[in-house]
Amino acid sequence: MNTKQKDNNYIMHTYGRYNVALKSGKGCYAFDEDGKKYLDVSSGIGVNSLGYCDDGWVKAVSTQASEIQHMSNYFYCPQASDLAEKLCSLTGLSKVCFANSGAEANECAIKVARKYSFDKYGDERNEIISLNNSFHGRTVTTLSATGQEVFHNYFFPFTAGFRFADADIDSVKSQLSDKTCAVLIECVQGEGGVNILDKSFVQELRKLCDEKDIILITDEVQTGIGRTGKLFCYENYDILPDLVTCAKGLGGGLPIGVCMCAEKLGEVMQPSTHGSTFAANPVVCAGANYVLDVVSDKSFLKDVNEKGEYLKQKLLKLDDVKSVRNLGLMVGIELKDKDAHDIAIKCVENGLLIITAKSLLRMLPPLNISRGELDEAVEILEKTLKEN
């Protein structure tokens, strides 16, 4: 019985998989069980920020795994403390809480925002406004916070206390009440279609939240850790949120989530208000420390921006491409008259691993991808579009 047969027989069918069983990878390339080579511009949905098996990352996690692989959170973890210090120093935020995924990081942010408001205003001030077309995770609560009706099914009852607005300040104001404790946004809505929020809207939102003592949360699960040409996407908007969540690219391939808070929220959570068995795992944190050291370099981030613009211009020259939305190397490709999902499947057959976001093709390549590899990706995409 081969890998695909075992998968079909023994794993719940929660994923629509491509017809590929990957076995190994190096840099921007992956190899399947038959030895076929693929150029990967999906990065495991933005996780492999430095590609497959970066030498420095492998050394960091291997060395740590040989020393101590896990400890409970009853004990201090040097790797976690180092990572927390770096994140706070780089962002100007005050404290962090570690988790294992983006959904868990968002759960923590929701709890922090609600407890801040509970402590200060009482238990009735607990509603959170999020945006239409948003995506914040697959737990029941983060699905409840997701502004896409397609996800609001099957798993009733959903967590109460969420309202939805368009990415427009008047729409947000229309949802405000004396029960509002927070607003939750993605500066670029990845799963929602690579929708880039308007800078003036985000700045107006920051001002509104300041005036009302409402917590502003930015979900940077997909946009964080250099993906948009800044260490965090909110930097493109010249604001500082009250809570920032990140995950995906920080671990470099291992599961991690982080909820970071501003100084006024630093003492909101106390022992027993939140926790996780596996959060702040030393092996994961060792990898994340390495990734952060590489990605936070200003010249590295400048290169991400330049490669994003380079890729955009190459894509816009293709006959079948209608438009390109991007910040850095977070890229959405709108096709003129072809189905993005069909094209993505055909690209895989031609040796290019690419994903979709609603009706768009989506590229989230490793941040250290070369221009030559970007050229190769565009060539395979062009070939696929012409064939189909």
Order of alpha helices (4+ residues) and beta strands (2+ residues): alpha-beta-beta-beta-alpha-alpha-alpha-beta-alpha-beta-alpha-beta-alpha-beta-beta-beta-alpha-beta-beta-beta-alpha-alpha-beta-beta-alpha-beta-beta-beta-alpha
